[in-house]
Amino acid sequence: MSRRKRRQREKKPGQAIQPGLEGGWYKPLTGNGIKRIHEAALAILERVGIEVMPSECREIFGAAGARVDEAQNRVYIPRGMVEDALATAQNEVFLAGREEKHDMILGGRRVYMGTGGAAVKVLDLESGRERESTLRDIADIGRLVDTLDNVHFYLRPVVARDIPIEHLDINSYYAALAGTTKHVTGNCFTVQSVRDVVEMAGMLAGGMEKLRERPFISFTNCWTVSPLRYATETVEVLTEIVRQEMPVFLSSAPQSGATSPAALAGTLAQIHAEELSGITYCQLVKPGTPVALGYVPSVSDLRTGNYIGGAPEFAMMHAAVAQLGQYVNLPVYNSSGLTESKLPDIQAGYEKGMTSLAAALAGSNYIHHSAGFLESMLTVAYEQYVIDDDINGSIMRMVRGIEVTDEMLSIDVIEQVCRGEGHYLGTAQSLALMHSEYYYPHTGDRQRRADWEANGGLDMRERARQKTRQILKMHHPQTIPPEVDAAIRERFTILLAGNDG
């Protein structure tokens, strides 16, 4: 059994849910539909190609045998080159936590849900008013997420608007690592930033070999500008990530009706082509590099052209891309939990629940954006992370499904009760299954009205705000040892005060 297989945890007895449960129950695409989209994507790469400006990337494609039209700046990728890349790519990608209990193995239909995005605004926990996001928010949201069992990883959720851009990448990673021992994902804007972030993580790991053995950081890279165009400087960053042997998510985000066809199948064919081109390029740079397909298709409201995240079409496409990833047997990074609502309200709840449930039931592996977001990814709210953790818990219970065994069919228990020997609530089976068969919300309310009123009559948002305040007051993990912190601060310009998360 491989090292990664050994790391995969068995379901612990007595738990209703845990990270990495297998989905695959929801399938918006038929088997023939998946095949047709895949074939269309291959045809697009051969006939339409990718726009790639003069660069090392274009030279690598050309040297491998792709047809390069220098006059049109297009690279045409043959089917055989894609198939070779799929054969050498890792079918599973290991992402470590700083603590082993947070380890994840992406691939198959195993489901993990976490944060994501690059919001520029925060709903202040006390005033409820929006303000610009800060470096401290990255650390504080990390501390909050560190306590939430159903937010499995921490993808840097906001942009630190209060620090100079030249210090943004290293400080964003530092602040995230200072907040949580869960796996941390982020992005870098320059090649040097990639080198700096990897060096810092190596210092924290105790050496580069240990970091590569247990990669507790990873990168997202939006290397495409849809439709079918490579962003030269971002591809340079991607190339460096691959050469550093760090896990990377190839994030492509076409918007139906704007930067991809209004037809959902057409958007899926385009994004699949973009993703296949990306996996091919990464394998040309370094065969076997740990890469996940990063499908993030979105929807336009065709009446206005506005970006829409909380739509049923968004939900279906993010379930469909899980099927496409499973078809080529590669890990899938995608999205859920988005809403156009400006507050943690009813609209936010149903849109988040709908999109997250679809992605998870389809068996997506690394579902980012599943917690915290409002206002079409512009804003996060601290209390929304707590609410979404509760939503994710219910969703993971549905992902687990219903176990059917002789014991669970309960014939003897049914016979016992029907003969008048007690009632179901009092059986030994009910006591034994109380915590392993059922998920209990920590913030959602199940009290009787009289009890609810006696306890203050609070709605879910206010209960979440109270819980958030308590967590931020009490939870101060020491995630970076003082001696390592001192060395990091001596080597890099770290702007977050102290080392208290």
Secondary structure as UniProt FT lines:
FT   HELIX           3..7
FT   TURN            13..14
FT   TURN            19..20
FT   HELIX           31..47
FT   STRAND          50..51
FT   HELIX           56..64
FT   STRAND          67..69
FT   TURN            70..73
FT   STRAND          74..76
FT   HELIX           79..88
FT   STRAND          93..95
FT   HELIX           100..102
FT   STRAND          104..106
FT   TURN            108..109
FT   STRAND          112..113
FT   STRAND          121..123
FT   TURN            125..127
FT   STRAND          130..132
FT   HELIX           135..145
FT   TURN            146..147
FT   TURN            149..150
FT   STRAND          154..155
FT   TURN            161..162
FT   HELIX           165..167
FT   HELIX           168..179
FT   STRAND          184..186
FT   HELIX           191..205
FT   HELIX           208..213
FT   STRAND          217..221
FT   STRAND          229..230
FT   HELIX           232..243
FT   TURN            244..245
FT   STRAND          248..252
FT   STRAND          255..256
FT   TURN            257..259
FT   HELIX           264..285
FT   TURN            287..288
FT   STRAND          291..295
FT   STRAND          298..301
FT   TURN            302..305
FT   STRAND          306..308
FT   HELIX           312..328
FT   STRAND          332..335
FT   HELIX           346..361
FT   TURN            362..363
FT   STRAND          366..368
FT   STRAND          373..374
FT   HELIX           375..377
FT   STRAND          379..381
FT   HELIX           382..400
FT   HELIX           406..409
FT   HELIX           411..418
FT   TURN            419..420
FT   HELIX           424..426
FT   HELIX           428..433
FT   TURN            434..436
FT   HELIX           449..454
FT   TURN            455..456
FT   HELIX           460..474
FT   HELIX           482..491
//
